[in-house]
């Protein structure tokens, strides 16, 4: 064995590093924060929902005894994005990991969103691209100088299977669910932006993506049955399925990996 060979545990160790997670009060954001906190990272959660942020912060502090900060910000608003690096610096003095997880997913009541293609609204399209793509670009730009300083900078963008493949619209028949063009397009753009940033920010900052498949969150039974039948591993995802992926890209386990997109989808995209 080479004398400089490192143990896996030392490569996973994130003590002394700070992770900033947007959409940090959501299901996936909380889970990724939990994983990085378990590895020793200090955590800064960013979300627009103050109550949910407070709850997520308290859970992390009590469970892992790490430093946790919360910032309330609506990432659809450019002005609210601009000050985030200074706020993180004020809390921790540094930033090492940026997880662009916040997403504009809307719901069936949002005007011009989950409707037929001909009825999808340009203003809703713009809002989705602002949150899913422009905000991720802007935050990467704003945080890049800070990420370079520590020598372990990592940007992780959360994409989607629908940034890689087209939707199977038959899944949604008979439900209020749908697959708006802006969601898929913004996620596809995010994946290409990851590759672009990986080239431009190297060697100081690594940039990678994780593309989740469908996560079980109480969807209609008909949708779940169709989705699972079409998935090689025959189930929808759960939040814990993403802990390994975020730990990999955030830590030195992936020290020689940049520009990659990891599909965490139960095999959905093998077809």
Beta strands, then each sheet from edge to edge (+ up, - down):
strand 1: 18-22
strand 2: 42-47
strand 3: 68-72
strand 4: 97-100
strand 5: 153-158
strand 6: 205-212
strand 7: 261-264
sheet 1: 3+ 2+ 1+ 4+ 5+ 6+ 7+
end
